[in-house]
Amino acid sequence: MNTKEIRSKEDFIKFVGDLILDLKTNPNTWENKNLDAYLDALQRWTGDMEGYYINNNLPVPENVNWRIFADILMAARMYE
C-alpha cells in the first residue's frame, strides 16, 4: 500500500480495498482496529498532518478538497 501511487479514483478504490484486506489479514499491525478508534485517529492525525509532511521533508498539501473527502465519509455511513 503506497499512497504515492494513488493518481485516480480507481487507484483510491484499490487502496481502500487493500486497507480492508490488510486489516483482515494483519490485525496485529493495526493500532486502531474498530471504527471508533479509527475515526478518532483520523481526526487527530488530520489536525497534526502538517507535522508529518514537514518531518518527512515532503511538501505540505495546500489544495486538499476537504468537501469531497467529507462527502465520501458521510456517504459510507449509509451506502449499501
Beta strands, then each sheet from edge to edge (+ up, - down):
end
